[in-house]
Amino acid sequence: MKLYLDMNVYNRIFDDQNQLRIRFEAMAIDIIMELVEKGTHKLVWSFMLKDETRVFHIHIEENTLSCYQRPVRR
């Protein structure tokens, strides 16, 4: 399955995880990224998303996000 995720999705893990909705969204994104890593899903993006990633210093390589990290849970 091909998935297009907007830039706000990639930034969700950096938002306040004390808010339940944001924590659930971050968990869902984590699951999506695991599916992409396993190869069952593929990320697609537009030229605008690629341009936005330059602003946020995120480097997107084919089918991977090289800077994606799981948030630290305290």
N, C-alpha and C positions, 0 to 999 in steps of 0.2 A: 504494500500500500504506500502511495506517495503522500507525504504530509508537508504542508506549508505552514510554518509557524512564524508569526509576526515577531518583531524585535522585543516587544514587551514580554513575550514568553521567555526569552533567553535571560531577561533581567529579573524575572520573578524570584529567582532563588536569592537575590540580594535584598529583597523587601523584608519588612518586619514579620518574622515567622511567628510572633506571638499572636497574630490575628489568625483565627482558625481557617477562614476562607483562603487566605494567602498560603498558609501551610499546606492545605489540601491541594491547592493549585500547584505548588512547588513539588509535592509528592507525585502528582499526575504527570508533570513534566519530566520528573526523574524516571518514571515508568516508560514514558514515550522514548526517552533517550536510551534506555536499556533495550527497547525493541529495535531502535535504529542500530545500536551496537551489535545486536544479534543478527541483523540483516533481514529481519522480517518486515521492516518498514524502511522507507527511504525519505530523507529530507530533500525537499526542493525549495528553491528560493528565486526571487526576482532580482533584477539588477538594483532596484531600490533597496532591498534588504541588504544586499552586498555592500552598497554604499553606506547604509546606516551602520553596518558593523565596523567600518573604518572609524567612525566617530566614537564608538564604544570600545575600540581596540580588541575586537573579537575577530579572530581569523577563522574563516570557514573554509575547510578543505572538502573535497568531494566526499559526501556522505558522513562527515564528522564535524564536530565542533571541537577544535583543539584546546579551547580554554574552558570547556564545560567542567565544572567541579561541583560535587555535592556540597550543600551548605553544612557548616559545622553546627551540630546540635548540642546545646548546653543544658 
